[in-house]
Amino acid sequence: MMNLPVNIPYVDIEIVLGCFLRCRWCILDKERPYQFMGLDLFKKIIDELERARSGYERILLFRSGEPFLHPNIAGLLTAIEEKPAFSDIVVEFYTNGMVLSEEQVETLVTSPLNVEIIFSIDGIGDRESFEYMRPGAIWERMRDSIQRLAAARSASRYRNRKKLSVSTIIPHQEAVPFFVPPEEEIKRRFSAVFGLIGIDEFYYRGIHRWNGNHLLEKMPPPHEGRYGPCYFVKRGGISVLHDGKVSACCADMEGNLLVGNLNHQSLAEIYYGQPLTMMREMMLQHRRNRIPTCQNCDLL
């Protein structure tokens, strides 16, 4: 086995490109046909990750789409289960909660893997704000998905290895037509509504502008150029697209920061290759403002 001399704690794998919601402030192109990562390519990527053995903490099976649109969640999880080196890492899904099937619920709770399912529930903890910020989403359907998954987890022998979470974008008052209470009140509401139906942890953040190069509805203008290292470079992650190409950043929705391709390169070749090494050096040398995709990014 080959060990890279660095840790790569997070690996994002885009098993689905595409989503049917029209969430405000999302820059994903919703007119493109759905694209799914094939099982053979996924297994190849997992094999390569196993060979590199680089201290992974999480494999994130999402990037820019709704993961539970994928037709073979069971096959993907089985490919990871077959690798003893991954028995204790966290496999993470980030979902809108609209399409989680009974078969997928069963697959998730019967897998021996450590699995965290994060439900994206933007707003201030009620139906009005949620459905305004995520057009096409249905409050009751999302709650039903959480309740079904929580009930199935309770009956599973692996219940202690399953975590249910909520991720929330708290809006700016000037960006929405409803009143935004103080953050502590919003957190109290979420805890009261979702803690009772099985949610274990809550994550909160504000609205961002992605790479800062998009004019988004009712958002203030982007900041001036950034100079220091970004969050994704500092955390040492790898972001794999549905077709095996690798980006330096999981927020690179348009594929402007491609640094390699796992179809015909090893993880070591990509991680130490010229494109990613050059970008890393520019960040550390406070020349981030010279990278067009990164110079105005809000994700620090």
Secondary structure, DSSP 4 states (H G I P E B T S, - for coil): ----SS---EEEE-SEE--S---TT----TTSPPEE--HHHHHHHHHHHHHH-----EEE--SSS-GGG-TTHHHHHHHHHT-GGGTTSEEEEEE-SSS--HHHHHHHHH--SEEEEEEE--SSSSHHHHHHHSTT--HHHHHHHHHHHHHHHHTSTTGGGEEEEEEEEEPPGGGSSS----HHHHHHHHHHHHGGGT--EEEEEE---TTS-S--TTPPPPPSPP-S--HHHHHT-EEE-TTSEEES-TT-TT--SEEEETTTS-HHHHHTSHHHHHHHHHHHTT-GGGSTTTTT-S--
